[in-house]
Structures are given as structure tokens and as C-alpha cells.
Amino acid sequence: QVQLVESGGGLVQAGGSLRLSCAASGSTANINAMGWYRQAPGKQRELVAAISNGGLTNYADSVKGRFTISRDNAENTVYLQMNGLEPVDTAVYYCNVEIRITAGVRSSYWGQGTQVTVSS
């Protein structure tokens, strides 16, 4: 069992920055990839950024160069540094953690979501 607690969301003006944090607790020994997703009203949830256990990263094209994902394995925490925020970034942001059950079985857990609102 894994629990994820998110923090760092809020209201900022265009061009501002926010840093999201997501701390995992519980059965965290076999965490693999960690990532951030977002969902705007009326839209599908989309991947924002992901990071592997070894530090490899992937970003949505829309956030490349503006957002940076990182992780602290000792603290079981994943971060999303968001710079140059734009109104189109407004969404609920969810962290996701992939747990390795066996070599061929994975399970994902989701945070509660944190609202990011960017005003123009």
C-alpha cells in the first residue's frame, strides 16, 4: 500500500513559478517511475513529466524547457519545478508512482491532486 501526498499548488500570474511536491509513504521499497499528470476542465488527463528510478526524464512537448521533474529517492519524493507558467497550464496536477510487484507486474498509485491556476 502506497499513499501519496501532494503540495505546492496555488494561484500565480503568467510568467510565475511554482514547485509541486509529492511524498510517498507506505510500501515504498519497490518504487520505479514517478511522474506528474494534469487535467484541465473538459479535457483528458495528460502526462506532464515522468522520471525513471535511474533519473531518465520525459516531458510533454508543451512544457519542455519550462518544467523540470526531479526526485529524491531517500525521501521518496518527486518534484515538479514549473517556470514560465502560462494560463494554459491551469489544471489539477496529479502525481503518480509506479510500484514493481514482480518483474512483470506493475501497479500505479495516484495523489489527491493539487490545483494550479495561472492568471493572465
C-alpha positions in Angstrom: 0.0 0.0 0.0 1.3 3.4 -1.0 0.0 6.8 -0.1 0.9 10.0 -2.0 0.5 13.5 -0.6 0.8 16.4 -2.9 1.6 20.0 -2.1 2.7 23.2 -3.8 -0.2 24.2 -5.9 -1.7 27.6 -5.9 -2.6 30.8 -7.9 0.1 32.6 -9.8 0.3 35.2 -12.6 1.5 34.4 -16.0 5.3 34.1 -16.0 5.4 33.0 -12.4 6.7 29.8 -10.9 5.5 27.0 -8.6 7.2 23.9 -7.2 5.0 20.9 -6.7 6.0 18.1 -4.3 4.6 14.6 -3.9 5.8 12.4 -1.0 5.2 8.7 -1.0 4.8 6.6 2.1 3.9 3.1 3.0 5.3 0.2 0.9 7.8 2.3 -1.0 10.7 -0.2 -1.3 9.9 -1.0 -5.0 9.1 2.4 -6.5 10.1 2.6 -10.1 8.9 5.5 -12.3 7.3 8.6 -10.8 5.5 11.3 -12.7 3.1 14.2 -12.9 -0.1 14.4 -14.9 -2.6 17.2 -15.2 -6.2 17.5 -16.1 -7.9 20.7 -17.2 -11.7 21.1 -17.2 -13.3 19.3 -20.1 -10.0 17.7 -21.1 -8.4 14.3 -20.7 -5.7 13.7 -18.2 -2.3 14.1 -19.8 1.3 13.3 -18.9 3.3 16.3 -18.0 6.6 14.7 -16.9 8.0 11.4 -15.8 11.2 10.2 -14.3 12.6 6.7 -14.0 14.3 5.2 -11.0 17.6 5.9 -12.8 16.8 9.5 -13.4 15.7 9.4 -17.1 13.1 12.0 -17.8 10.3 12.6 -20.3 8.3 15.7 -20.8 5.2 16.7 -22.7 6.2 18.9 -25.6 4.1 21.8 -24.2 6.2 22.0 -21.1 9.7 21.3 -22.4 12.1 24.0 -21.4 9.8 25.3 -18.7 9.2 22.4 -16.3 11.7 20.2 -14.6 11.0 17.0 -12.8 13.3 15.6 -10.2 13.2 13.0 -7.4 14.7 12.4 -4.0 14.8 8.6 -3.6 15.9 8.9 0.0 12.8 10.8 0.8 10.5 9.0 -1.7 9.5 12.4 -3.1 9.1 13.6 -6.6 9.1 17.3 -7.5 7.9 19.4 -10.5 9.5 22.8 -10.8 7.3 24.9 -13.1 8.7 28.1 -14.5 7.3 30.5 -17.1 3.7 29.4 -16.2 1.0 30.2 -18.7 -2.8 30.3 -18.4 -2.9 27.1 -20.5 -1.1 25.3 -17.7 -4.1 25.8 -15.4 -5.2 22.3 -14.3 -5.3 19.9 -11.4 -2.0 18.2 -11.2 -1.7 14.6 -10.0 1.4 12.8 -9.1 1.8 9.1 -10.0 4.1 6.4 -8.6 4.7 3.1 -10.3 5.4 0.2 -7.9 7.1 -3.0 -9.1 5.1 -6.0 -7.7 7.2 -8.6 -9.7 9.4 -8.4 -12.7 6.3 -8.5 -14.9 3.7 -6.8 -12.8 3.3 -3.1 -12.0 0.9 -1.1 -10.0 0.3 2.6 -10.1 -0.9 5.0 -7.3 -2.2 8.5 -7.6 -2.0 11.6 -5.4 -5.1 13.5 -4.4 -4.4 16.3 -6.9 -3.4 19.9 -6.4 -4.9 22.9 -8.2 -2.6 25.1 -10.3 -4.2 28.3 -11.6 -2.3 30.7 -13.8 -3.9 34.1 -14.4 -3.2 36.3 -17.4 
